Amino acid sequence: MVKTESTMLALGSTAPDFSLPNVDGQMVSLRDFDSTSALVVMFICNHCPYVKHVADQLALLGRDCMAKNVGIVAISSNDVANYPADSPEQMVREAEERGYAFPYLYDEDQSVAHAYHAACTPDFFVFDAERKLTYRGQLDDSRPESGIPVTGADLRAAIDATLAGAPVNENQKPSLGCNIKWIEGREPAYFPPSGS
């Protein structure tokens, strides 16, 4: 496991398009969220201890977002040949067991992770109604074995400010987690060399 931080994509960036298969077999695209007031895109996976640490909060966040007309979608981009625990079949089980009410999509060729400059699991992005990036970074200050409660405070504050049309605090802390498991030869230029 390589501890990896968010790349901190430039605020104001436009949400890259995507069209990926959901755990229910349906295709889900960026345009499916056109009617929402904001959009949360998160890169997660099944096996990462950092994701497991916050999974219950993610399920709760998903339900809260839907009640506020905030779109929310999770994407798994890991190399499943080398990490079979992250396979689409296991994603179905994970979504059911965790109670994820949001789409959980499989980015097989990792192109969506590249487009978002995603680097770790979990990695979070918030976009406003015009799909401009208002927040990227951590869920909150909690980490596995930190003793800090998982509240989702940072991400929730960013969502609330975005919905209110208020400025989101620009002092945003990067998320920290396992590196996305890149397919050999697919490592993006923004991703640090192995072991760094």
Buried (B, 14 or more C-beta within 10 A) or exposed (E): EBEBBBBBBEEEBEBBEBEBBBBEEEEBEBEBBEEBBBBBBBBBBBBBEBBBBBBEBBBBBBEBBBEEEBBBBBBBBBBBEEBEEBBBEBBBEBBEEBEBBBBBBBBBEBBBBBBBBBBBBBBBBBBBBEBBBBBBBBBBEBBEEEEEEBBBBBBBBBBBBBBEEEEBEEEBEBBBBBBBBBBEEBBBEEBEEEEE
